[in-house]
Amino acid sequence: MKEIRTEEAVGHVLCHDITQIIKDEKKGVLFKKGHVVKEEDIPALLSVGKEHLFVWEKQEGILHENEGAEILYEICAGRHMHGTEVKEGKIEVIADCDGLLKINRAALLGVNSLGEMMIASRHGDFPVKKGDKIAGTRIIPLVIEKEKMDRARETAGREPIFNILPFREKKVGIVTTGSEVKKGLIQDTFTPVLREKLAEYSCQVMGQTTPGDEKNQITGDILKFIENGADMVICSGGMSVDPDDRTPGAIRATGAEVVTYGAPVLPGAMLLLAYYRKGEKTIPILGLPGCVMYAKRTVFDLVLPRIVADDPVRREEIAAYGEGGLCLNCRVCTFPNCGFGK
């Protein structure tokens, strides 16, 4: 690559895109990389402030920004995604299906720490829809040493940085605890919320029971749903530390492995998450606190997409929700530091 005066560039090949920005009208490519400059192009180039141009002069061991962006895309792209055409040294990564975005965070940090290159993405472990932009890659300078891109490949490792786990339709049993609901003293306003959230992931509610506060009955209802083929069981209510809140003990009595009882998330601190193993099948059991019934976003919104994508949730991952786990009821939701949207 060499720099020459624009008036002397006729017949030379541009080594980068030339962008034109017109306020409130346009931002786009005026001339693309590879364009052979013509005499009539000179006024347009000068009008966008290009008194000098960089024209391509291939050197051994030096890569153009577009070539670098393509390498970054290869490092990034895993299952169920595709890349856009290279434009101004940038490639965007687009989701091919609805699913859960998974990120190798150590690899992403490692590549971004090398300098002169960048990969920006949405937050991992959150849902994406088909067609969503999930990441963008680019090289910062116009050219970069091949050795640096080789180092990026080595830093990223053999597996892609991004993958999408498609959502799986689940059959869900709902166990609504509380004697007040069983006796009809209050209207059950919890289950409609659960049905609405589950419908976002095409989950089928296979049934609902109202065992009251009888621990043995709650346990029995959970196990019956599992016996009848449930892929997930949700227990609503009875999750506090009051003596008559029996749901946590009832879930433990099923023999399920409890991942956590409690989460550093507000609202949603009293979450219980357990996994029941039946042969080769693992069935998540959730005990949901009452806040899920009235708060727009809670800890349930964090774990549900992972469960629907068959992505096991570990105790240390729940603990990591603490940073950003306080909902401030913002107009644009960033709970917990995730970008759920409005």
JOPE-V130840 format. One record per residue. N is the residue number from 1. RES is the residue in three letters. NEAR is the number of other ideal C-beta (glycine too) atoms within 12 Angstrom. Layout:
# JOPE-V130840
n=N res=RES near=NEAR
n=N res=RES near=NEAR
This chain:
# JOPE-V130840
n=1 res=MET near=24
n=2 res=LYS near=20
n=3 res=GLU near=20
n=4 res=ILE near=24
n=5 res=ARG near=19
n=6 res=THR near=28
n=7 res=GLU near=18
n=8 res=GLU near=18
n=9 res=ALA near=31
n=10 res=VAL near=21
n=11 res=GLY near=16
n=12 res=HIS near=29
n=13 res=VAL near=25
n=14 res=LEU near=36
n=15 res=CYS near=35
n=16 res=HIS near=36
n=17 res=ASP near=31
n=18 res=ILE near=32
n=19 res=THR near=23
n=20 res=GLN near=21
n=21 res=ILE near=16
n=22 res=ILE near=12
n=23 res=LYS near=7
n=24 res=ASP near=6
n=25 res=GLU near=8
n=26 res=LYS near=12
n=27 res=LYS near=15
n=28 res=GLY near=16
n=29 res=VAL near=23
n=30 res=LEU near=28
n=31 res=PHE near=31
n=32 res=LYS near=24
n=33 res=LYS near=32
n=34 res=GLY near=19
n=35 res=HIS near=25
n=36 res=VAL near=19
n=37 res=VAL near=33
n=38 res=LYS near=17
n=39 res=GLU near=15
n=40 res=GLU near=10
n=41 res=ASP near=26
n=42 res=ILE near=23
n=43 res=PRO near=15
n=44 res=ALA near=19
n=45 res=LEU near=33
n=46 res=LEU near=19
n=47 res=SER near=16
n=48 res=VAL near=24
n=49 res=GLY near=15
n=50 res=LYS near=29
n=51 res=GLU near=16
n=52 res=HIS near=18
n=53 res=LEU near=37
n=54 res=PHE near=28
n=55 res=VAL near=32
n=56 res=TRP near=29
n=57 res=GLU near=18
n=58 res=LYS near=16
n=59 res=GLN near=15
n=60 res=GLU near=9
n=61 res=GLY near=14
n=62 res=ILE near=23
n=63 res=LEU near=32
n=64 res=HIS near=34
n=65 res=GLU near=35
n=66 res=ASN near=31
n=67 res=GLU near=31
n=68 res=GLY near=41
n=69 res=ALA near=41
n=70 res=GLU near=29
n=71 res=ILE near=36
n=72 res=LEU near=47
n=73 res=TYR near=40
n=74 res=GLU near=25
n=75 res=ILE near=38
n=76 res=CYS near=43
n=77 res=ALA near=32
n=78 res=GLY near=31
n=79 res=ARG near=22
n=80 res=HIS near=29
n=81 res=MET near=35
n=82 res=HIS near=25
n=83 res=GLY near=30
n=84 res=THR near=23
n=85 res=GLU near=19
n=86 res=VAL near=29
n=87 res=LYS near=23
n=88 res=GLU near=30
n=89 res=GLY near=37
n=90 res=LYS near=33
n=91 res=ILE near=36
n=92 res=GLU near=31
n=93 res=VAL near=40
n=94 res=ILE near=28
n=95 res=ALA near=35
n=96 res=ASP near=23
n=97 res=CYS near=25
n=98 res=ASP near=25
n=99 res=GLY near=34
n=100 res=LEU near=38
n=101 res=LEU near=43
n=102 res=LYS near=37
n=103 res=ILE near=33
n=104 res=ASN near=25
n=105 res=ARG near=21
n=106 res=ALA near=16
n=107 res=ALA near=31
n=108 res=LEU near=34
n=109 res=LEU near=18
n=110 res=GLY near=22
n=111 res=VAL near=40
n=112 res=ASN near=28
n=113 res=SER near=17
n=114 res=LEU near=29
n=115 res=GLY near=17
n=116 res=GLU near=25
n=117 res=MET near=39
n=118 res=MET near=29
n=119 res=ILE near=42
n=120 res=ALA near=24
n=121 res=SER near=37
n=122 res=ARG near=32
n=123 res=HIS near=29
n=124 res=GLY near=36
n=125 res=ASP near=37
n=126 res=PHE near=37
n=127 res=PRO near=38
n=128 res=VAL near=38
n=129 res=LYS near=25
n=130 res=LYS near=19
n=131 res=GLY near=17
n=132 res=ASP near=26
n=133 res=LYS near=24
n=134 res=ILE near=43
n=135 res=ALA near=41
n=136 res=GLY near=28
n=137 res=THR near=41
n=138 res=ARG near=35
n=139 res=ILE near=38
n=140 res=ILE near=21
n=141 res=PRO near=23
n=142 res=LEU near=31
n=143 res=VAL near=30
n=144 res=ILE near=34
n=145 res=GLU near=24
n=146 res=LYS near=21
n=147 res=GLU near=17
n=148 res=LYS near=27
n=149 res=MET near=33
n=150 res=ASP near=18
n=151 res=ARG near=22
n=152 res=ALA near=38
n=153 res=ARG near=28
n=154 res=GLU near=17
n=155 res=THR near=27
n=156 res=ALA near=36
n=157 res=GLY near=16
n=158 res=ARG near=13
n=159 res=GLU near=19
n=160 res=PRO near=29
n=161 res=ILE near=38
n=162 res=PHE near=46
n=163 res=ASN near=32
n=164 res=ILE near=39
n=165 res=LEU near=31
n=166 res=PRO near=28
n=167 res=PHE near=30
n=168 res=ARG near=24
n=169 res=GLU near=21
n=170 res=LYS near=32
n=171 res=LYS near=25
n=172 res=VAL near=40
n=173 res=GLY near=39
n=174 res=ILE near=40
n=175 res=VAL near=51
n=176 res=THR near=41
n=177 res=THR near=43
n=178 res=GLY near=36
n=179 res=SER near=22
n=180 res=GLU near=21
n=181 res=VAL near=28
n=182 res=LYS near=24
n=183 res=LYS near=14
n=184 res=GLY near=12
n=185 res=LEU near=12
n=186 res=ILE near=17
n=187 res=GLN near=14
n=188 res=ASP near=26
n=189 res=THR near=20
n=190 res=PHE near=34
n=191 res=THR near=31
n=192 res=PRO near=20
n=193 res=VAL near=30
n=194 res=LEU near=35
n=195 res=ARG near=24
n=196 res=GLU near=20
n=197 res=LYS near=35
n=198 res=LEU near=35
n=199 res=ALA near=18
n=200 res=GLU near=22
n=201 res=TYR near=33
n=202 res=SER near=17
n=203 res=CYS near=30
n=204 res=GLN near=21
n=205 res=VAL near=30
n=206 res=MET near=26
n=207 res=GLY near=23
n=208 res=GLN near=28
n=209 res=THR near=34
n=210 res=THR near=30
n=211 res=PRO near=34
n=212 res=GLY near=27
n=213 res=ASP near=28
n=214 res=GLU near=24
n=215 res=LYS near=27
n=216 res=ASN near=17
n=217 res=GLN near=26
n=218 res=ILE near=42
n=219 res=THR near=32
n=220 res=GLY near=20
n=221 res=ASP near=36
n=222 res=ILE near=44
n=223 res=LEU near=28
n=224 res=LYS near=21
n=225 res=PHE near=35
n=226 res=ILE near=34
n=227 res=GLU near=18
n=228 res=ASN near=19
n=229 res=GLY near=19
n=230 res=ALA near=35
n=231 res=ASP near=31
n=232 res=MET near=43
n=233 res=VAL near=49
n=234 res=ILE near=50
n=235 res=CYS near=54
n=236 res=SER near=41
n=237 res=GLY near=44
n=238 res=GLY near=39
n=239 res=MET near=42
n=240 res=SER near=24
n=241 res=VAL near=17
n=242 res=ASP near=15
n=243 res=PRO near=11
n=244 res=ASP near=19
n=245 res=ASP near=27
n=246 res=ARG near=31
n=247 res=THR near=45
n=248 res=PRO near=36
n=249 res=GLY near=29
n=250 res=ALA near=37
n=251 res=ILE near=42
n=252 res=ARG near=24
n=253 res=ALA near=25
n=254 res=THR near=37
n=255 res=GLY near=19
n=256 res=ALA near=32
n=257 res=GLU near=23
n=258 res=VAL near=27
n=259 res=VAL near=31
n=260 res=THR near=31
n=261 res=TYR near=28
n=262 res=GLY near=27
n=263 res=ALA near=36
n=264 res=PRO near=25
n=265 res=VAL near=37
n=266 res=LEU near=25
n=267 res=PRO near=31
n=268 res=GLY near=40
n=269 res=ALA near=29
n=270 res=MET near=34
n=271 res=LEU near=45
n=272 res=LEU near=43
n=273 res=LEU near=44
n=274 res=ALA near=39
n=275 res=TYR near=31
n=276 res=TYR near=32
n=277 res=ARG near=17
n=278 res=LYS near=23
n=279 res=GLY near=8
n=280 res=GLU near=6
n=281 res=LYS near=18
n=282 res=THR near=23
n=283 res=ILE near=37
n=284 res=PRO near=45
n=285 res=ILE near=46
n=286 res=LEU near=51
n=287 res=GLY near=45
n=288 res=LEU near=46
n=289 res=PRO near=37
n=290 res=GLY near=33
n=291 res=CYS near=28
n=292 res=VAL near=39
n=293 res=MET near=29
n=294 res=TYR near=15
n=295 res=ALA near=24
n=296 res=LYS near=24
n=297 res=ARG near=35
n=298 res=THR near=38
n=299 res=VAL near=40
n=300 res=PHE near=45
n=301 res=ASP near=40
n=302 res=LEU near=41
n=303 res=VAL near=42
n=304 res=LEU near=39
n=305 res=PRO near=37
n=306 res=ARG near=35
n=307 res=ILE near=38
n=308 res=VAL near=35
n=309 res=ALA near=34
n=310 res=ASP near=25
n=311 res=ASP near=29
n=312 res=PRO near=24
n=313 res=VAL near=34
n=314 res=ARG near=18
n=315 res=ARG near=21
n=316 res=GLU near=12
n=317 res=GLU near=25
n=318 res=ILE near=30
n=319 res=ALA near=17
n=320 res=ALA near=22
n=321 res=TYR near=37
n=322 res=GLY near=21
n=323 res=GLU near=14
n=324 res=GLY near=24
n=325 res=GLY near=29
n=326 res=LEU near=22
n=327 res=CYS near=27
n=328 res=LEU near=17
n=329 res=ASN near=16
n=330 res=CYS near=19
n=331 res=ARG near=9
n=332 res=VAL near=13
n=333 res=CYS near=22
n=334 res=THR near=22
n=335 res=PHE near=33
n=336 res=PRO near=33
n=337 res=ASN near=24
n=338 res=CYS near=29
n=339 res=GLY near=24
n=340 res=PHE near=24
n=341 res=GLY near=20
n=342 res=LYS near=12
